[in-house]
């Protein structure tokens, strides 16, 4: 059982199954979209070219997901009425 980081209510099992690393209930997950969402996803394109070559040979894209702590703090302030 995991509780919401904002309100302390239990996060439904269906939500945890869909988004395993969430810390927000469905209500607050919908509300945090106005601040940019719960997570920030960034991508970095790999270069498979030879070292020193001017020719650009781009390969795969690596993605990184991090928690949007600024949005969570703003949502918490809204919830507490500050």
N, C-alpha and C positions, 0 to 999 in steps of 0.2 A: 504494500500500500504506500502510495506517495501522495503528499498533499501539495496544494497550490501554494506557490511562493508568495502570492499576494493575499489571498483570503483564508488560506488554511484548510479549505474544503478538500475532500478526497478527489483525486483525479481518476476519472472513469477508466476501467481496464481497456475499453475499446480505443480510447484516445492514446493510452500508453502503448498499445499494440501498433497503432499507426505512426506515432511520433515517440519512439522510445526514450529520447533524451529530453523531453519536455519537462518543465517545472511549473506549467500553468494549466489551470482547468480550461475547459472549452470556452467558457464565458470570457475569461481574461485573455485567452489566446486570440479571440476575435477582437477584443478591445485594443490590444497592443499593436494591431496593424496600423493605427493612426500615428504611431511613433516609429514605424519602420519594421515591425515584426519582432518575434522572439529571437530569431537568429540572423546573423549576417553571413552570407555565403559569398566567398571571393574565389576567383579562378586565376590560375597562373598558367600561361601557355609555355610548354617546354620547347626547347630548341634542339633539334637533332643534327644540326649542321656541324661541320668540322670546326675545330677551334681555330680562330683567326680568320675564318672565311667570311666574306662580306655577303655571301648568298644566304638568304633566310630560309631555313627548312624547319618549319614549325611542326611539332609532333602533337602529342596528346595535351590535354588540359587537365591540370590537377585542381581539385576544388577543396576548399577549407571552410568549415562551418564553425562559427564562434557565437557565443551568447551575446545578444545586444543588451549589455548591462545598462546603458543610458536609457533605453526604452523601458526596461524593467523598473528602473528607479522612478521615472516619470509616471508610470502606471501605478506604482505603489503610492506616490504622492497624491495622485488622483483618488485612489481608494481611501486613503486616510484623510482626505479633504484638506490637504495642506495647500 
